[in-house]
């Protein structure tokens, strides 16, 4: 029996000046055994959003450097956590389900 492998998270960013809309696109993320169904964004300023679509928008209140992260979960529930049912690993979560990027907001 093989375990469900984690998806791979990847994203691009279109940076805008503070008080304007910065966009994030996680559609480069790939599900190995199942499609991705959840994109959890952390914008590096204490805020975030969880959604069922690969894109997100955010307005930064001030200029600065922020570390943005994206954690993806596939329809098997596989993400960054390994699940063990007492007999076998059923979801082989790994860090590849999470991507980080440092951005500079002017």
C-alpha positions as a Markdown table, in Angstrom:
| # | Residue | x | y | z |
|---|---|---|---|---|
| 1 | Unk | 0.0 | 0.0 | 0.0 |
| 2 | Unk | 1.5 | 3.3 | -1.0 |
| 3 | Unk | 0.9 | 6.5 | 1.0 |
| 4 | Unk | -0.7 | 9.6 | -0.4 |
| 5 | Unk | 2.2 | 12.0 | -1.4 |
| 6 | Unk | 2.1 | 15.7 | -0.6 |
| 7 | Unk | 1.3 | 18.3 | -3.1 |
| 8 | Unk | 4.0 | 20.8 | -4.1 |
| 9 | Unk | 3.4 | 24.5 | -3.4 |
| 10 | Unk | 4.6 | 27.3 | -5.7 |
| 11 | Unk | 3.4 | 30.8 | -6.3 |
| 12 | Unk | 4.1 | 34.1 | -8.1 |
| 13 | Unk | 3.5 | 37.6 | -6.8 |
| 14 | Unk | 2.6 | 40.8 | -8.6 |
| 15 | Unk | 3.8 | 43.5 | -6.1 |
| 16 | Unk | 2.0 | 46.9 | -5.9 |
| 17 | Unk | 2.8 | 49.9 | -3.7 |
| 18 | Unk | 1.4 | 50.0 | -0.2 |
| 19 | Unk | -2.3 | 50.9 | 0.0 |
| 20 | Unk | -2.7 | 49.2 | -3.5 |
| 21 | Unk | -3.6 | 45.6 | -4.3 |
| 22 | Unk | -0.8 | 43.1 | -4.4 |
| 23 | Unk | -1.8 | 39.8 | -6.1 |
| 24 | Unk | -0.7 | 36.2 | -5.5 |
| 25 | Unk | -1.1 | 33.3 | -7.8 |
| 26 | Unk | -0.7 | 29.7 | -6.5 |
| 27 | Unk | -1.8 | 28.0 | -9.7 |
| 28 | Unk | 1.7 | 26.7 | -10.2 |
| 29 | Unk | 1.1 | 24.4 | -7.2 |
| 30 | Unk | 0.7 | 20.7 | -8.2 |
| 31 | Unk | -1.2 | 17.9 | -6.5 |
| 32 | Unk | 0.7 | 14.6 | -6.9 |
| 33 | Unk | -2.0 | 12.0 | -6.1 |
| 34 | Unk | -5.0 | 14.3 | -5.9 |
| 35 | Unk | -6.1 | 17.8 | -6.9 |
| 36 | Unk | -5.3 | 20.8 | -4.6 |
| 37 | Unk | -8.5 | 22.0 | -2.9 |
| 38 | Unk | -7.2 | 24.4 | -0.3 |
| 39 | Unk | -4.8 | 27.4 | -0.5 |
| 40 | Unk | -3.8 | 28.9 | 2.9 |
| 41 | Unk | -2.0 | 32.3 | 2.5 |
| 42 | Unk | -0.1 | 34.2 | 5.2 |
| 43 | Unk | 0.9 | 37.7 | 4.0 |
| 44 | Unk | 3.6 | 38.4 | 6.6 |
| 45 | Unk | 1.8 | 41.2 | 8.3 |
| 46 | Unk | -0.2 | 39.2 | 10.7 |
| 47 | Unk | -3.0 | 38.5 | 8.3 |
| 48 | Unk | -4.0 | 35.7 | 6.0 |
| 49 | Unk | -6.7 | 34.0 | 4.1 |
| 50 | Unk | -7.8 | 30.4 | 3.3 |
| 51 | Unk | -9.7 | 29.7 | 0.1 |
| 52 | Unk | -10.6 | 27.1 | -2.5 |
| 53 | Unk | -9.0 | 29.1 | -5.4 |
| 54 | Unk | -5.3 | 29.5 | -6.2 |
| 55 | Unk | -5.3 | 33.3 | -6.2 |
| 56 | Unk | -5.4 | 35.9 | -3.5 |
| 57 | Unk | -5.3 | 39.7 | -3.2 |
| 58 | Unk | -4.0 | 41.8 | -0.3 |
| 59 | Unk | -3.4 | 45.4 | 0.5 |
| 60 | Unk | -0.4 | 46.2 | 2.7 |
| 61 | Unk | -0.9 | 49.2 | 4.9 |
| 62 | Unk | 2.7 | 50.3 | 4.9 |
| 63 | Unk | 5.9 | 49.8 | 2.9 |
| 64 | Unk | 8.3 | 47.2 | 4.0 |
| 65 | Unk | 9.7 | 43.7 | 3.6 |
| 66 | Unk | 7.2 | 40.8 | 4.2 |
| 67 | Unk | 7.6 | 37.0 | 4.1 |
| 68 | Unk | 4.6 | 35.5 | 2.4 |
| 69 | Unk | 3.8 | 31.8 | 2.7 |
| 70 | Unk | 1.4 | 29.5 | 0.9 |
| 71 | Unk | 0.4 | 26.1 | 2.3 |
| 72 | Unk | -1.6 | 23.8 | 0.0 |
| 73 | Unk | -3.8 | 20.8 | 0.8 |
| 74 | Unk | -5.0 | 18.2 | -1.7 |
| 75 | Unk | -8.4 | 16.4 | -1.7 |
| 76 | Unk | -6.8 | 13.5 | 0.2 |
| 77 | Unk | -6.1 | 15.9 | 3.0 |
| 78 | Unk | -2.4 | 15.6 | 2.4 |
| 79 | Unk | -0.3 | 18.8 | 3.2 |
| 80 | Unk | 2.5 | 19.4 | 5.7 |
| 81 | Unk | 1.5 | 16.9 | 8.4 |
| 82 | Unk | 2.2 | 13.2 | 8.3 |
| 83 | Unk | -0.7 | 11.1 | 9.4 |
| 84 | Unk | -0.2 | 7.7 | 11.1 |
| 85 | Unk | -3.1 | 5.4 | 11.8 |
| 86 | Unk | -1.3 | 3.0 | 14.2 |
| 87 | Unk | -0.3 | 0.6 | 11.4 |
| 88 | Unk | 0.9 | 2.7 | 8.5 |
| 89 | Unk | 1.4 | 6.2 | 7.3 |
| 90 | Unk | -1.7 | 7.1 | 5.3 |
| 91 | Unk | -0.7 | 10.7 | 4.3 |
| 92 | Unk | 2.9 | 11.4 | 3.8 |
| 93 | Unk | 2.9 | 15.2 | 4.6 |
| 94 | Unk | 6.1 | 17.1 | 3.9 |
| 95 | Unk | 7.4 | 20.6 | 3.8 |
| 96 | Unk | 7.0 | 20.7 | 0.0 |
| 97 | Unk | 3.4 | 21.6 | 0.5 |
| 98 | Unk | 4.5 | 25.0 | 1.8 |
| 99 | Unk | 6.2 | 27.7 | -0.2 |
| 100 | Unk | 7.7 | 31.0 | 1.1 |
| 101 | Unk | 8.7 | 34.2 | -0.7 |
| 102 | Unk | 10.1 | 37.5 | 0.6 |
| 103 | Unk | 8.6 | 40.5 | -1.1 |
| 104 | Unk | 9.3 | 44.3 | -0.8 |
| 105 | Unk | 6.3 | 46.6 | -0.8 |
| 106 | Unk | 7.3 | 50.1 | -1.9 |
